[in-house]
Amino acid sequence: MKYTFSLLFFISTFFSAFAQDWGTSFSTALTTAKKEHKFILLSFSGSDWCGPCIKLHKEVFTTPDFIKIAGEKMVLLNADFPRYKKNQLSKEQQKSNDDLAEKYNYKGAFPLTVLLDENGKMLKNWEGFPASIPDFIEDIQRTVQP
C-alpha cells in the first residue's frame, strides 16, 4: 500500500513537472512575450463541451515535443468558453475572452489555435484537431524557429 502511494505520487509529480502553464490574461502574455522575446500560442477552447478541444489539450499540448518547444519559444494563453453554469468564468474573464475572439476568432471556430508574435500580430492559425499530431507540432516549430 505504501509502495503504491509512493509510486502514484512520483508519477503525478513527474508529469506535473512537464505540464505547461496556460495563462488567461492577454496583457500578461504580451508583457511576458515582449520581455522574453517569445511567441504567444493562443488556444480557443470549450473546456466542458468541445470534445476536440479537450482532446487537443490532453493529447497534443501534453506531449514532450510540444512541451519542449512551448517552454523554449512560447507563452501559452487559453481563451476558454465553457457552457455549463458550474464552470462559468468571471464577467471580466468572459469579456477578455470575447475580445480575443472578436479579434482572432471572428468565425467562432473550436478548437482554434493561433500563433502570435510578441506584439500580438497573428502569424498562423490552425482550426480543429490536427490530422497528424507530429505534423502539427512540426509546423509550429518551423514557424517559431529563427
C-alpha positions as CSV (number, residue, x, y, z in Angstrom):
1,M,0.0,0.0,0.0
2,K,2.8,2.4,1.0
3,Y,4.7,1.5,-2.2
4,T,1.6,2.1,-4.4
5,F,1.0,5.5,-2.9
6,S,4.7,6.5,-3.3
7,L,4.7,5.3,-6.9
8,L,1.5,7.3,-7.7
9,F,2.9,10.4,-6.0
10,F,6.1,10.1,-8.1
11,I,4.2,9.6,-11.3
12,S,1.9,12.6,-10.7
13,T,4.8,14.8,-9.6
14,F,6.9,13.7,-12.7
15,F,4.1,14.6,-15.1
16,S,3.2,17.8,-13.3
17,A,6.8,19.0,-13.8
18,F,6.3,18.8,-17.6
19,A,2.9,20.4,-17.6
20,Q,2.8,23.9,-19.1
21,D,1.1,26.8,-17.5
22,W,-1.7,28.2,-19.7
23,G,-2.4,31.8,-18.8
24,T,-5.7,33.6,-19.2
25,S,-4.6,37.2,-19.4
26,F,-3.7,38.6,-22.8
27,S,-1.9,41.6,-21.4
28,T,0.3,39.4,-19.2
29,A,1.0,37.2,-22.1
30,L,2.0,40.2,-24.2
31,T,4.2,41.6,-21.5
32,T,6.0,38.2,-21.0
33,A,6.3,37.6,-24.7
34,K,7.9,41.0,-25.3
35,K,10.2,40.7,-22.3
36,E,11.4,37.1,-23.2
37,H,11.1,37.6,-27.0
38,K,8.7,34.7,-27.3
39,F,5.7,33.9,-29.4
40,I,2.2,33.6,-28.0
41,L,0.2,30.4,-28.6
42,L,-3.5,31.2,-28.1
43,S,-5.9,28.3,-27.8
44,F,-9.7,28.9,-28.1
45,S,-11.4,26.1,-26.3
46,G,-14.6,24.9,-24.9
47,S,-13.3,23.0,-21.9
48,D,-16.6,21.5,-20.8
49,W,-18.4,20.9,-24.1
50,C,-16.0,20.7,-27.1
51,G,-14.6,17.2,-27.5
52,P,-11.9,18.1,-30.0
53,C,-10.8,21.0,-27.6
54,I,-10.5,18.7,-24.7
55,K,-8.6,16.1,-26.8
56,L,-6.2,18.8,-28.1
57,H,-5.3,19.9,-24.6
58,K,-4.9,16.3,-23.4
59,E,-3.3,14.6,-26.4
60,V,-1.2,17.4,-28.0
61,F,-0.4,20.1,-25.5
62,T,0.9,17.5,-23.0
63,T,3.3,15.7,-25.4
64,P,7.1,16.0,-24.7
65,D,7.7,17.5,-28.1
66,F,5.1,20.2,-27.6
67,I,6.2,21.0,-24.1
68,K,9.8,21.4,-25.2
69,I,9.1,23.9,-27.9
70,A,6.5,25.7,-25.8
71,G,8.9,26.1,-22.9
72,E,11.6,27.5,-25.2
73,K,9.7,29.7,-27.6
74,M,6.1,30.4,-26.5
75,V,3.9,31.9,-23.9
76,L,0.7,29.8,-23.7
77,L,-2.7,31.6,-23.5
78,N,-6.1,29.9,-23.2
79,A,-9.3,31.6,-24.1
80,D,-11.9,29.2,-22.7
81,F,-15.6,29.4,-23.4
82,P,-17.3,26.9,-21.0
83,R,-21.1,26.4,-21.3
84,Y,-22.0,24.7,-18.0
85,K,-23.1,27.1,-15.3
86,K,-20.7,25.5,-12.7
87,N,-17.7,26.3,-15.0
88,Q,-18.7,29.9,-15.8
89,L,-15.9,32.4,-15.8
90,S,-15.9,35.8,-14.1
91,K,-17.5,38.6,-16.1
92,E,-14.1,40.2,-16.5
93,Q,-12.5,37.0,-17.9
94,Q,-15.5,36.4,-20.2
95,K,-15.2,39.9,-21.6
96,S,-11.5,39.4,-22.1
97,N,-12.1,36.1,-23.9
98,D,-14.9,37.7,-26.0
99,D,-12.5,40.5,-27.0
100,L,-9.8,37.9,-28.0
101,A,-12.4,36.0,-30.1
102,E,-13.6,39.2,-31.8
103,K,-10.0,39.9,-32.8
104,Y,-8.6,36.5,-33.6
105,N,-11.6,34.1,-33.9
106,Y,-14.3,36.0,-35.6
107,K,-15.7,32.8,-37.2
108,G,-16.1,31.2,-33.8
109,A,-14.1,28.0,-34.6
110,F,-13.4,25.5,-31.8
111,P,-10.8,24.5,-31.3
112,L,-8.7,27.2,-32.8
113,T,-5.0,27.5,-32.2
114,V,-3.4,30.9,-33.1
115,L,0.2,31.7,-33.1
116,L,1.0,35.4,-32.4
117,D,4.3,37.3,-32.4
118,E,5.4,39.2,-29.3
119,N,3.3,42.2,-30.4
120,G,0.1,40.2,-30.8
121,K,0.2,40.0,-34.6
122,M,-1.3,36.8,-36.0
123,L,1.2,34.7,-37.8
124,K,-0.7,31.5,-38.3
125,N,-3.7,29.6,-37.1
126,W,-4.9,26.0,-37.1
127,E,-8.6,25.1,-36.9
128,G,-9.8,21.9,-35.4
129,F,-8.0,18.9,-34.1
130,P,-4.8,18.2,-36.1
131,A,-4.9,15.2,-38.5
132,S,-1.3,14.5,-37.5
133,I,0.0,15.5,-34.1
134,P,3.7,15.3,-35.1
135,D,3.0,17.4,-38.3
136,F,1.1,20.0,-36.2
137,I,3.9,20.3,-33.7
138,E,6.5,20.4,-36.5
139,D,4.5,23.2,-38.2
140,I,4.5,25.2,-35.0
141,Q,8.2,24.5,-34.6
142,R,9.1,25.6,-38.1
143,T,7.1,28.8,-37.6
144,V,8.8,29.8,-34.3
145,Q,12.4,28.9,-35.4
146,P,14.5,31.9,-36.5
